[in-house]
């Protein structure tokens, strides 16, 4: 299980936020949980994490990133 317990904690916080009318916080916790999932997965696979585009989406860099030679 490793660090995956944090996802459960974030889900509990999100549930609390929604039940108490904290909709913006609940939405932010959705995003936070997604970042946590990606980071946890990337530590398991060794793939680096990246922010792509305008910074609103998260994902992994292609495997060949950073393997080129500089002139």
PDB file with SEQRES, HELIX, SHEET and CRYST1 records, atoms N, CA, C and O in Angstrom:
SEQRES   1 A   71  UNK UNK UNK UNK UNK UNK UNK UNK UNK UNK UNK UNK UNK          
SEQRES   2 A   71  UNK UNK UNK UNK UNK UNK UNK UNK UNK UNK UNK UNK UNK          
SEQRES   3 A   71  UNK UNK UNK UNK UNK UNK UNK UNK UNK UNK UNK UNK UNK          
SEQRES   4 A   71  UNK UNK UNK UNK UNK UNK UNK UNK UNK UNK UNK UNK UNK          
SEQRES   5 A   71  UNK UNK UNK UNK UNK UNK UNK UNK UNK UNK UNK UNK UNK          
SEQRES   6 A   71  UNK UNK UNK UNK UNK UNK                                      
HELIX    1 AA1 UNK A    2  UNK A    4  5                                   3    
HELIX    2 AA2 UNK A    5  UNK A   19  1                                  15    
HELIX    3 AA3 UNK A   23  UNK A   45  1                                  23    
SHEET    1 AA1 2 UNK A  49  UNK A  52  0                                        
SHEET    2 AA1 2 UNK A  57  UNK A  60 -1                                        
CRYST1    1.000    1.000    1.000  90.00  90.00  90.00 P 1           1          
ATOM      1  N   UNK A   1       0.820  -1.198   0.000  1.00  0.00           N  
ATOM      2  CA  UNK A   1       0.000   0.000   0.000  1.00  0.00           C  
ATOM      3  C   UNK A   1       0.863   1.260   0.000  1.00  0.00           C  
ATOM      4  O   UNK A   1       0.530   2.223  -0.691  1.00  0.00           O  
ATOM      5  N   UNK A   2       1.942   1.281   0.741  1.00  0.00           N  
ATOM      6  CA  UNK A   2       2.862   2.410   0.710  1.00  0.00           C  
ATOM      7  C   UNK A   2       2.208   3.731   1.067  1.00  0.00           C  
ATOM      8  O   UNK A   2       1.638   3.887   2.147  1.00  0.00           O  
ATOM      9  N   UNK A   3       2.297   4.678   0.150  1.00  0.00           N  
ATOM     10  CA  UNK A   3       1.771   6.026   0.377  1.00  0.00           C  
ATOM     11  C   UNK A   3       0.321   6.207  -0.061  1.00  0.00           C  
ATOM     12  O   UNK A   3      -0.210   7.315   0.016  1.00  0.00           O  
ATOM     13  N   UNK A   4      -0.322   5.146  -0.515  1.00  0.00           N  
ATOM     14  CA  UNK A   4      -1.681   5.266  -1.042  1.00  0.00           C  
ATOM     15  C   UNK A   4      -2.708   5.636   0.021  1.00  0.00           C  
ATOM     16  O   UNK A   4      -3.817   6.047  -0.321  1.00  0.00           O  
ATOM     17  N   UNK A   5      -2.373   5.501   1.290  1.00  0.00           N  
ATOM     18  CA  UNK A   5      -3.300   5.874   2.364  1.00  0.00           C  
ATOM     19  C   UNK A   5      -3.693   7.340   2.278  1.00  0.00           C  
ATOM     20  O   UNK A   5      -4.780   7.721   2.714  1.00  0.00           O  
ATOM     21  N   UNK A   6      -2.817   8.159   1.718  1.00  0.00           N  
ATOM     22  CA  UNK A   6      -3.105   9.589   1.641  1.00  0.00           C  
ATOM     23  C   UNK A   6      -4.324   9.859   0.771  1.00  0.00           C  
ATOM     24  O   UNK A   6      -5.034  10.841   0.990  1.00  0.00           O  
ATOM     25  N   UNK A   7      -4.576   8.998  -0.215  1.00  0.00           N  
ATOM     26  CA  UNK A   7      -5.756   9.155  -1.071  1.00  0.00           C  
ATOM     27  C   UNK A   7      -7.018   9.034  -0.226  1.00  0.00           C  
ATOM     28  O   UNK A   7      -7.958   9.811  -0.398  1.00  0.00           O  
ATOM     29  N   UNK A   8      -7.045   8.061   0.689  1.00  0.00           N  
ATOM     30  CA  UNK A   8      -8.201   7.895   1.577  1.00  0.00           C  
ATOM     31  C   UNK A   8      -8.404   9.125   2.454  1.00  0.00           C  
ATOM     32  O   UNK A   8      -9.537   9.557   2.665  1.00  0.00           O  
ATOM     33  N   UNK A   9      -7.325   9.683   2.959  1.00  0.00           N  
ATOM     34  CA  UNK A   9      -7.421  10.883   3.799  1.00  0.00           C  
ATOM     35  C   UNK A   9      -8.001  12.043   2.988  1.00  0.00           C  
ATOM     36  O   UNK A   9      -8.877  12.764   3.466  1.00  0.00           O  
ATOM     37  N   UNK A  10      -7.515  12.217   1.770  1.00  0.00           N  
ATOM     38  CA  UNK A  10      -8.021  13.294   0.920  1.00  0.00           C  
ATOM     39  C   UNK A  10      -9.495  13.093   0.585  1.00  0.00           C  
ATOM     40  O   UNK A  10     -10.257  14.059   0.536  1.00  0.00           O  
ATOM     41  N   UNK A  11      -9.902  11.843   0.354  1.00  0.00           N  
ATOM     42  CA  UNK A  11     -11.319  11.552   0.089  1.00  0.00           C  
ATOM     43  C   UNK A  11     -12.176  11.884   1.307  1.00  0.00           C  
ATOM     44  O   UNK A  11     -13.269  12.431   1.161  1.00  0.00           O  
ATOM     45  N   UNK A  12     -11.695  11.561   2.503  1.00  0.00           N  
ATOM     46  CA  UNK A  12     -12.427  11.903   3.729  1.00  0.00           C  
ATOM     47  C   UNK A  12     -12.567  13.419   3.875  1.00  0.00           C  
ATOM     48  O   UNK A  12     -13.638  13.919   4.218  1.00  0.00           O  
ATOM     49  N   UNK A  13     -11.493  14.136   3.615  1.00  0.00           N  
ATOM     50  CA  UNK A  13     -11.547  15.596   3.687  1.00  0.00           C  
ATOM     51  C   UNK A  13     -12.523  16.166   2.661  1.00  0.00           C  
ATOM     52  O   UNK A  13     -13.265  17.104   2.954  1.00  0.00           O  
ATOM     53  N   UNK A  14     -12.517  15.596   1.461  1.00  0.00           N  
ATOM     54  CA  UNK A  14     -13.428  16.048   0.409  1.00  0.00           C  
ATOM     55  C   UNK A  14     -14.877  15.804   0.813  1.00  0.00           C  
ATOM     56  O   UNK A  14     -15.731  16.667   0.606  1.00  0.00           O  
ATOM     57  N   UNK A  15     -15.164  14.638   1.387  1.00  0.00           N  
ATOM     58  CA  UNK A  15     -16.517  14.331   1.860  1.00  0.00           C  
ATOM     59  C   UNK A  15     -16.950  15.332   2.925  1.00  0.00           C  
ATOM     60  O   UNK A  15     -18.068  15.844   2.880  1.00  0.00           O  
ATOM     61  N   UNK A  16     -16.078  15.608   3.871  1.00  0.00           N  
ATOM     62  CA  UNK A  16     -16.371  16.589   4.915  1.00  0.00           C  
ATOM     63  C   UNK A  16     -16.672  17.957   4.300  1.00  0.00           C  
ATOM     64  O   UNK A  16     -17.639  18.619   4.679  1.00  0.00           O  
ATOM     65  N   UNK A  17     -15.837  18.370   3.351  1.00  0.00           N  
ATOM     66  CA  UNK A  17     -16.016  19.675   2.719  1.00  0.00           C  
ATOM     67  C   UNK A  17     -17.372  19.759   2.023  1.00  0.00           C  
ATOM     68  O   UNK A  17     -18.082  20.754   2.172  1.00  0.00           O  
ATOM     69  N   UNK A  18     -17.732  18.738   1.273  1.00  0.00           N  
ATOM     70  CA  UNK A  18     -19.025  18.748   0.565  1.00  0.00           C  
ATOM     71  C   UNK A  18     -20.195  18.769   1.538  1.00  0.00           C  
ATOM     72  O   UNK A  18     -21.171  19.488   1.325  1.00  0.00           O  
ATOM     73  N   UNK A  19     -20.100  17.983   2.604  1.00  0.00           N  
ATOM     74  CA  UNK A  19     -21.180  17.917   3.594  1.00  0.00           C  
ATOM     75  C   UNK A  19     -21.359  19.244   4.332  1.00  0.00           C  
ATOM     76  O   UNK A  19     -22.422  19.505   4.895  1.00  0.00           O  
ATOM     77  N   UNK A  20     -20.337  20.066   4.329  1.00  0.00           N  
ATOM     78  CA  UNK A  20     -20.386  21.334   5.047  1.00  0.00           C  
ATOM     79  C   UNK A  20     -20.428  22.546   4.117  1.00  0.00           C  
ATOM     80  O   UNK A  20     -20.141  23.669   4.530  1.00  0.00           O  
ATOM     81  N   UNK A  21     -20.788  22.302   2.866  1.00  0.00           N  
ATOM     82  CA  UNK A  21     -20.971  23.398   1.922  1.00  0.00           C  
ATOM     83  C   UNK A  21     -19.698  24.077   1.461  1.00  0.00           C  
ATOM     84  O   UNK A  21     -19.735  25.209   0.980  1.00  0.00           O  
ATOM     85  N   UNK A  22     -18.580  23.402   1.603  1.00  0.00           N  
ATOM     86  CA  UNK A  22     -17.292  23.965   1.181  1.00  0.00           C  
ATOM     87  C   UNK A  22     -16.946  23.428  -0.213  1.00  0.00           C  
ATOM     88  O   UNK A  22     -15.994  22.669  -0.390  1.00  0.00           O  
ATOM     89  N   UNK A  23     -17.745  23.846  -1.187  1.00  0.00           N  
ATOM     90  CA  UNK A  23     -17.641  23.276  -2.533  1.00  0.00           C  
ATOM     91  C   UNK A  23     -16.326  23.588  -3.236  1.00  0.00           C  
ATOM     92  O   UNK A  23     -15.793  22.739  -3.950  1.00  0.00           O  
ATOM     93  N   UNK A  24     -15.801  24.785  -3.046  1.00  0.00           N  
ATOM     94  CA  UNK A  24     -14.520  25.128  -3.670  1.00  0.00           C  
ATOM     95  C   UNK A  24     -13.405  24.270  -3.093  1.00  0.00           C  
ATOM     96  O   UNK A  24     -12.545  23.782  -3.825  1.00  0.00           O  
ATOM     97  N   UNK A  25     -13.425  24.091  -1.797  1.00  0.00           N  
ATOM     98  CA  UNK A  25     -12.428  23.232  -1.150  1.00  0.00           C  
ATOM     99  C   UNK A  25     -12.557  21.794  -1.645  1.00  0.00           C  
ATOM    100  O   UNK A  25     -11.551  21.140  -1.919  1.00  0.00           O  
ATOM    101  N   UNK A  26     -13.784  21.301  -1.762  1.00  0.00           N  
ATOM    102  CA  UNK A  26     -14.001  19.934  -2.252  1.00  0.00           C  
ATOM    103  C   UNK A  26     -13.436  19.772  -3.657  1.00  0.00           C  
ATOM    104  O   UNK A  26     -12.816  18.755  -3.969  1.00  0.00           O  
ATOM    105  N   UNK A  27     -13.651  20.765  -4.496  1.00  0.00           N  
ATOM    106  CA  UNK A  27     -13.118  20.718  -5.859  1.00  0.00           C  
ATOM    107  C   UNK A  27     -11.592  20.726  -5.852  1.00  0.00           C  
ATOM    108  O   UNK A  27     -10.957  19.988  -6.606  1.00  0.00           O  
ATOM    109  N   UNK A  28     -11.017  21.555  -5.005  1.00  0.00           N  
ATOM    110  CA  UNK A  28      -9.555  21.608  -4.895  1.00  0.00           C  
ATOM    111  C   UNK A  28      -9.002  20.277  -4.400  1.00  0.00           C  
ATOM    112  O   UNK A  28      -7.945  19.834  -4.850  1.00  0.00           O  
ATOM    113  N   UNK A  29      -9.711  19.641  -3.478  1.00  0.00           N  
ATOM    114  CA  UNK A  29      -9.266  18.341  -2.968  1.00  0.00           C  
ATOM    115  C   UNK A  29      -9.343  17.263  -4.047  1.00  0.00           C  
ATOM    116  O   UNK A  29      -8.547  16.324  -4.038  1.00  0.00           O  
ATOM    117  N   UNK A  30     -10.300  17.386  -4.983  1.00  0.00           N  
ATOM    118  CA  UNK A  30     -10.332  16.483  -6.144  1.00  0.00           C  
ATOM    119  C   UNK A  30      -9.028  16.602  -6.924  1.00  0.00           C  
ATOM    120  O   UNK A  30      -8.401  15.599  -7.266  1.00  0.00           O  
ATOM    121  N   UNK A  31      -8.630  17.845  -7.201  1.00  0.00           N  
ATOM    122  CA  UNK A  31      -7.384  18.081  -7.935  1.00  0.00           C  
ATOM    123  C   UNK A  31      -6.181  17.565  -7.154  1.00  0.00           C  
ATOM    124  O   UNK A  31      -5.271  16.957  -7.719  1.00  0.00           O  
ATOM    125  N   UNK A  32      -6.189  17.815  -5.854  1.00  0.00           N  
ATOM    126  CA  UNK A  32      -5.082  17.382  -4.998  1.00  0.00           C  
ATOM    127  C   UNK A  32      -4.959  15.866  -4.985  1.00  0.00           C  
ATOM    128  O   UNK A  32      -3.852  15.331  -5.033  1.00  0.00           O  
ATOM    129  N   UNK A  33      -6.094  15.172  -4.920  1.00  0.00           N  
ATOM    130  CA  UNK A  33      -6.077  13.709  -4.939  1.00  0.00           C  
ATOM    131  C   UNK A  33      -5.514  13.189  -6.260  1.00  0.00           C  
ATOM    132  O   UNK A  33      -4.787  12.196  -6.281  1.00  0.00           O  
ATOM    133  N   UNK A  34      -5.851  13.859  -7.356  1.00  0.00           N  
ATOM    134  CA  UNK A  34      -5.325  13.439  -8.661  1.00  0.00           C  
ATOM    135  C   UNK A  34      -3.810  13.617  -8.721  1.00  0.00           C  
ATOM    136  O   UNK A  34      -3.099  12.745  -9.221  1.00  0.00           O  
ATOM    137  N   UNK A  35      -3.322  14.740  -8.215  1.00  0.00           N  
ATOM    138  CA  UNK A  35      -1.873  14.963  -8.164  1.00  0.00           C  
ATOM    139  C   UNK A  35      -1.216  13.885  -7.307  1.00  0.00           C  
ATOM    140  O   UNK A  35      -0.175  13.342  -7.678  1.00  0.00           O  
ATOM    141  N   UNK A  36      -1.818  13.578  -6.172  1.00  0.00           N  
ATOM    142  CA  UNK A  36      -1.267  12.548  -5.285  1.00  0.00           C  
ATOM    143  C   UNK A  36      -1.210  11.197  -5.991  1.00  0.00           C  
ATOM    144  O   UNK A  36      -0.212  10.484  -5.889  1.00  0.00           O  
ATOM    145  N   UNK A  37      -2.277  10.844  -6.705  1.00  0.00           N  
ATOM    146  CA  UNK A  37      -2.284   9.562  -7.440  1.00  0.00           C  
ATOM    147  C   UNK A  37      -1.144   9.509  -8.456  1.00  0.00           C  
ATOM    148  O   UNK A  37      -0.431   8.511  -8.555  1.00  0.00           O  
ATOM    149  N   UNK A  38      -0.988  10.584  -9.200  1.00  0.00           N  
ATOM    150  CA  UNK A  38       0.061  10.631 -10.230  1.00  0.00           C  
ATOM    151  C   UNK A  38       1.441  10.546  -9.595  1.00  0.00           C  
ATOM    152  O   UNK A  38       2.299   9.804 -10.074  1.00  0.00           O  
ATOM    153  N   UNK A  39       1.659  11.294  -8.528  1.00  0.00           N  
ATOM    154  CA  UNK A  39       2.973  11.261  -7.878  1.00  0.00           C  
ATOM    155  C   UNK A  39       3.264   9.894  -7.274  1.00  0.00           C  
ATOM    156  O   UNK A  39       4.380   9.388  -7.388  1.00  0.00           O  
ATOM    157  N   UNK A  40       2.274   9.300  -6.639  1.00  0.00           N  
ATOM    158  CA  UNK A  40       2.475   7.968  -6.054  1.00  0.00           C  
ATOM    159  C   UNK A  40       2.799   6.965  -7.149  1.00  0.00           C  
ATOM    160  O   UNK A  40       3.718   6.158  -7.008  1.00  0.00           O  
ATOM    161  N   UNK A  41       2.042   7.019  -8.243  1.00  0.00           N  
ATOM    162  CA  UNK A  41       2.301   6.098  -9.352  1.00  0.00           C  
ATOM    163  C   UNK A  41       3.682   6.331  -9.952  1.00  0.00           C  
ATOM    164  O   UNK A  41       4.379   5.376 -10.297  1.00  0.00           O  
ATOM    165  N   UNK A  42       4.080   7.596 -10.077  1.00  0.00           N  
ATOM    166  CA  UNK A  42       5.379   7.881 -10.688  1.00  0.00           C  
ATOM    167  C   UNK A  42       6.528   7.403  -9.812  1.00  0.00           C  
ATOM    168  O   UNK A  42       7.580   7.031 -10.332  1.00  0.00           O  
ATOM    169  N   UNK A  43       6.351   7.405  -8.495  1.00  0.00           N  
ATOM    170  CA  UNK A  43       7.410   6.891  -7.633  1.00  0.00           C  
ATOM    171  C   UNK A  43       7.495   5.377  -7.721  1.00  0.00           C  
ATOM    172  O   UNK A  43       8.553   4.796  -7.477  1.00  0.00           O  
ATOM    173  N   UNK A  44       6.386   4.737  -8.067  1.00  0.00           N  
ATOM    174  CA  UNK A  44       6.377   3.279  -8.196  1.00  0.00           C  
ATOM    175  C   UNK A  44       6.992   2.841  -9.524  1.00  0.00           C  
ATOM    176  O   UNK A  44       7.612   1.780  -9.602  1.00  0.00           O  
ATOM    177  N   UNK A  45       6.823   3.652 -10.563  1.00  0.00           N  
ATOM    178  CA  UNK A  45       7.316   3.279 -11.885  1.00  0.00           C  
ATOM    179  C   UNK A  45       8.634   3.949 -12.228  1.00  0.00           C  
ATOM    180  O   UNK A  45       9.296   3.564 -13.192  1.00  0.00           O  
ATOM    181  N   UNK A  46       9.017   4.942 -11.454  1.00  0.00           N  
ATOM    182  CA  UNK A  46      10.241   5.670 -11.740  1.00  0.00           C  
ATOM    183  C   UNK A  46      10.079   6.723 -12.814  1.00  0.00           C  
ATOM    184  O   UNK A  46      11.051   7.387 -13.174  1.00  0.00           O  
ATOM    185  N   UNK A  47       8.859   6.894 -13.342  1.00  0.00           N  
ATOM    186  CA  UNK A  47       8.625   7.889 -14.375  1.00  0.00           C  
ATOM    187  C   UNK A  47       8.531   9.273 -13.750  1.00  0.00           C  
ATOM    188  O   UNK A  47       7.881   9.436 -12.718  1.00  0.00           O  
ATOM    189  N   UNK A  48       9.164  10.268 -14.350  1.00  0.00           N  
ATOM    190  CA  UNK A  48       9.096  11.612 -13.784  1.00  0.00           C  
ATOM    191  C   UNK A  48       7.716  12.233 -13.963  1.00  0.00           C  
ATOM    192  O   UNK A  48       7.004  11.918 -14.917  1.00  0.00           O  
ATOM    193  N   UNK A  49       7.347  13.106 -13.052  1.00  0.00           N  
ATOM    194  CA  UNK A  49       6.082  13.821 -13.095  1.00  0.00           C  
ATOM    195  C   UNK A  49       6.286  15.144 -13.803  1.00  0.00           C  
ATOM    196  O   UNK A  49       7.340  15.767 -13.677  1.00  0.00           O  
ATOM    197  N   UNK A  50       5.281  15.572 -14.548  1.00  0.00           N  
ATOM    198  CA  UNK A  50       5.376  16.866 -15.203  1.00  0.00           C  
ATOM    199  C   UNK A  50       4.036  17.578 -15.152  1.00  0.00           C  
ATOM    200  O   UNK A  50       2.983  16.953 -15.020  1.00  0.00           O  
ATOM    201  N   UNK A  51       4.096  18.884 -15.257  1.00  0.00           N  
ATOM    202  CA  UNK A  51       2.907  19.693 -15.468  1.00  0.00           C  
ATOM    203  C   UNK A  51       2.934  20.042 -16.938  1.00  0.00           C  
ATOM    204  O   UNK A  51       3.948  20.527 -17.440  1.00  0.00           O  
ATOM    205  N   UNK A  52       1.827  19.802 -17.646  1.00  0.00           N  
ATOM    206  CA  UNK A  52       1.822  20.007 -19.087  1.00  0.00           C  
ATOM    207  C   UNK A  52       0.895  21.147 -19.467  1.00  0.00           C  
ATOM    208  O   UNK A  52      -0.031  21.489 -18.731  1.00  0.00           O  
ATOM    209  N   UNK A  53       1.156  21.726 -20.621  1.00  0.00           N  
ATOM    210  CA  UNK A  53       0.292  22.776 -21.135  1.00  0.00           C  
ATOM    211  C   UNK A  53       0.328  24.020 -20.277  1.00  0.00           C  
ATOM    212  O   UNK A  53       1.394  24.549 -19.964  1.00  0.00           O  
ATOM    213  N   UNK A  54      -0.853  24.480 -19.902  1.00  0.00           N  
ATOM    214  CA  UNK A  54      -0.961  25.731 -19.145  1.00  0.00           C  
ATOM    215  C   UNK A  54      -0.889  25.528 -17.644  1.00  0.00           C  
ATOM    216  O   UNK A  54      -1.173  26.455 -16.886  1.00  0.00           O  
ATOM    217  N   UNK A  55      -0.516  24.338 -17.197  1.00  0.00           N  
ATOM    218  CA  UNK A  55      -0.372  24.080 -15.777  1.00  0.00           C  
ATOM    219  C   UNK A  55      -1.627  23.561 -15.114  1.00  0.00           C  
ATOM    220  O   UNK A  55      -1.652  23.380 -13.897  1.00  0.00           O  
ATOM    221  N   UNK A  56      -2.679  23.314 -15.895  1.00  0.00           N  
ATOM    222  CA  UNK A  56      -3.919  22.813 -15.308  1.00  0.00           C  
ATOM    223  C   UNK A  56      -4.041  21.305 -15.403  1.00  0.00           C  
ATOM    224  O   UNK A  56      -4.973  20.721 -14.851  1.00  0.00           O  
ATOM    225  N   UNK A  57      -3.115  20.672 -16.092  1.00  0.00           N  
ATOM    226  CA  UNK A  57      -3.144  19.215 -16.244  1.00  0.00           C  
ATOM    227  C   UNK A  57      -1.804  18.647 -15.791  1.00  0.00           C  
ATOM    228  O   UNK A  57      -0.768  19.307 -15.869  1.00  0.00           O  
ATOM    229  N   UNK A  58      -1.854  17.419 -15.320  1.00  0.00           N  
ATOM    230  CA  UNK A  58      -0.656  16.760 -14.832  1.00  0.00           C  
ATOM    231  C   UNK A  58      -0.466  15.464 -15.593  1.00  0.00           C  
ATOM    232  O   UNK A  58      -1.440  14.864 -16.048  1.00  0.00           O  
ATOM    233  N   UNK A  59       0.774  15.026 -15.737  1.00  0.00           N  
ATOM    234  CA  UNK A  59       1.032  13.769 -16.411  1.00  0.00           C  
ATOM    235  C   UNK A  59       2.495  13.410 -16.342  1.00  0.00           C  
ATOM    236  O   UNK A  59       3.294  14.110 -15.720  1.00  0.00           O  
ATOM    237  N   UNK A  60       2.841  12.301 -16.992  1.00  0.00           N  
ATOM    238  CA  UNK A  60       4.224  11.846 -17.002  1.00  0.00           C  
ATOM    239  C   UNK A  60       4.930  12.312 -18.256  1.00  0.00           C  
ATOM    240  O   UNK A  60       4.327  12.443 -19.321  1.00  0.00           O  
ATOM    241  N   UNK A  61       6.214  12.558 -18.107  1.00  0.00           N  
ATOM    242  CA  UNK A  61       7.043  12.873 -19.261  1.00  0.00           C  
ATOM    243  C   UNK A  61       7.293  11.601 -20.058  1.00  0.00           C  
ATOM    244  O   UNK A  61       7.339  10.513 -19.483  1.00  0.00           O  
ATOM    245  N   UNK A  62       7.455  11.721 -21.370  1.00  0.00           N  
ATOM    246  CA  UNK A  62       7.815  10.538 -22.152  1.00  0.00           C  
ATOM    247  C   UNK A  62       9.134   9.949 -21.661  1.00  0.00           C  
ATOM    248  O   UNK A  62       9.989  10.678 -21.158  1.00  0.00           O  
ATOM    249  N   UNK A  63       9.300   8.660 -21.800  1.00  0.00           N  
ATOM    250  CA  UNK A  63      10.483   7.961 -21.289  1.00  0.00           C  
ATOM    251  C   UNK A  63      11.782   8.513 -21.869  1.00  0.00           C  
ATOM    252  O   UNK A  63      12.806   8.518 -21.186  1.00  0.00           O  
ATOM    253  N   UNK A  64      11.757   8.979 -23.121  1.00  0.00           N  
ATOM    254  CA  UNK A  64      12.980   9.441 -23.760  1.00  0.00           C  
ATOM    255  C   UNK A  64      13.346  10.869 -23.374  1.00  0.00           C  
ATOM    256  O   UNK A  64      14.411  11.338 -23.775  1.00  0.00           O  
ATOM    257  N   UNK A  65      12.527  11.573 -22.624  1.00  0.00           N  
ATOM    258  CA  UNK A  65      12.821  12.953 -22.240  1.00  0.00           C  
ATOM    259  C   UNK A  65      14.130  13.024 -21.467  1.00  0.00           C  
ATOM    260  O   UNK A  65      14.355  12.259 -20.529  1.00  0.00           O  
ATOM    261  N   UNK A  66      14.977  13.941 -21.869  1.00  0.00           N  
ATOM    262  CA  UNK A  66      16.236  14.150 -21.159  1.00  0.00           C  
ATOM    263  C   UNK A  66      17.344  13.192 -21.533  1.00  0.00           C  
ATOM    264  O   UNK A  66      18.400  13.195 -20.902  1.00  0.00           O  
ATOM    265  N   UNK A  67      17.125  12.364 -22.555  1.00  0.00           N  
ATOM    266  CA  UNK A  67      18.148  11.391 -22.924  1.00  0.00           C  
ATOM    267  C   UNK A  67      18.990  11.846 -24.113  1.00  0.00           C  
ATOM    268  O   UNK A  67      19.925  11.153 -24.515  1.00  0.00           O  
ATOM    269  N   UNK A  68      18.659  13.011 -24.676  1.00  0.00           N  
ATOM    270  CA  UNK A  68      19.406  13.498 -25.830  1.00  0.00           C  
ATOM    271  C   UNK A  68      20.756  14.070 -25.440  1.00  0.00           C  
ATOM    272  O   UNK A  68      21.011  14.358 -24.271  1.00  0.00           O  
ATOM    273  N   UNK A  69      21.619  14.232 -26.440  1.00  0.00           N  
ATOM    274  CA  UNK A  69      22.944  14.794 -26.209  1.00  0.00           C  
ATOM    275  C   UNK A  69      22.915  16.276 -26.528  1.00  0.00           C  
ATOM    276  O   UNK A  69      22.223  16.710 -27.449  1.00  0.00           O  
ATOM    277  N   UNK A  70      23.666  17.047 -25.764  1.00  0.00           N  
ATOM    278  CA  UNK A  70      23.768  18.476 -26.036  1.00  0.00           C  
ATOM    279  C   UNK A  70      24.995  18.733 -26.891  1.00  0.00           C  
ATOM    280  O   UNK A  70      26.023  18.069 -26.758  1.00  0.00           O  
ATOM    281  N   UNK A  71      24.861  19.707 -27.766  1.00  0.00           N  
ATOM    282  CA  UNK A  71      25.984  20.037 -28.646  1.00  0.00           C  
ATOM    283  C   UNK A  71      26.962  20.937 -27.946  1.00  0.00           C  
ATOM    284  O   UNK A  71      27.975  21.322 -28.531  1.00  0.00           O  
TER     285      UNK A  71                                                      
END                                                                             
